[in-house]
Each structure stands twice: as structure tokens, then as C-alpha cells.
Amino acid sequence: MSVEVVSSTGSAGRRCEICGSPPQAGCGTCARRSRDRRRGEALQLVRSGTTLRRAAREAGVDREALRRALTGDQADETISNGPLRLAVEHAMRRGGLSLSEIARRADPPFGDATQVARLIGRIRTPRCRRGERFYPPRYRTEISVDDAVRVARAAGIDPIDIEGL
């Protein structure tokens, strides 16, 4: 859903109708569209006879996400966050990264370091109330595959090295 915008100089360029910036330059909508476009390209490559591994590498998408898109298998949308947490902590020690830096490097970026820490199960979720029910703080034990890939790539970890991805 990008629109053509004619600048004052008369040159036309594509712009996101949500954020107004060139595609893939800023907003989460642009990033999601880019990821969906790359996944679509990878699906076309696989359907034309390219191997799953090569199509994923050429299009820059996660191989398991591509496999699930081909088979229609959406049951595996979450994985255990334990292996990811260990890999992220190792990358932080090795590379001198902080959770804030990982949150900024993610594509699209996470809100803050606390969000990343909660996703990987490093700190507890806040106590919350929904209607008349209260939910106690807890450590998350699962993470969505898409978030796991974003965190892994932001930490400089190849998603293939994480168990379940």
C-alpha cells in the first residue's frame, strides 16, 4: 500500500502511506511489508525448484518460517526461549552488547531493553489486572518464532544456531 508522491522538484518516489517515509526506512508497517515481500520471493523460488535452504538464504528469511509458510503449519508459532536466552547472554558477554543495544538493532526495533529481557525470560512480566482477574508476575518460557529471529539477528546470532528456529 505505498503511494506515489511527487516532490516539488517533480521527481516521483514511493512513500509509505502510514509513515510518509520511503519504504523500509522507518515504521514497523514498512518492515513487516518488507519481510512479507522477501518471504513471498522465497516462496516463488522454492516453487520454481530451488531448495528451501538456498531460497531462504537468497531472500534473507528464516528457513523454518519459510517451511511453515509452505506447509501451512502454524502450530509451531512459539518456541522455548531457554536456548535463545543462553545464546543472547553469551553474545552479550562476548561482544560487549547490552539489551538496550539489542533492542535498537532489532528490525523493527523493540521498545526498550525491558521488552527484550521479558521476551527471553530474563525478568518477570509485570503484575496485571484484566477485568476482575489478577495475573501474578511470571517468567516467560516461550517466545514467538518471529520475535526470536528478530532478537537473535539483533544480537549477531544466526537463527539457525538456535534450537527450534
Secondary structure, DSSP 4 states (H G I P E B T S, - for coil): -EEEEE-TTS-EEEEETTT-SPTTSS-HHHHHHHHHHHHHHHHHHHHTT--HHHHHHHHT--HHHHHHHHHT--TTSEEESHHHHHHHHHHHHHH---HHHHHHHSSSPPS-HHHHHHHTTSSPPPPEEETTEEE------EEEHHHHHHHHHHTT--GGGSTT-
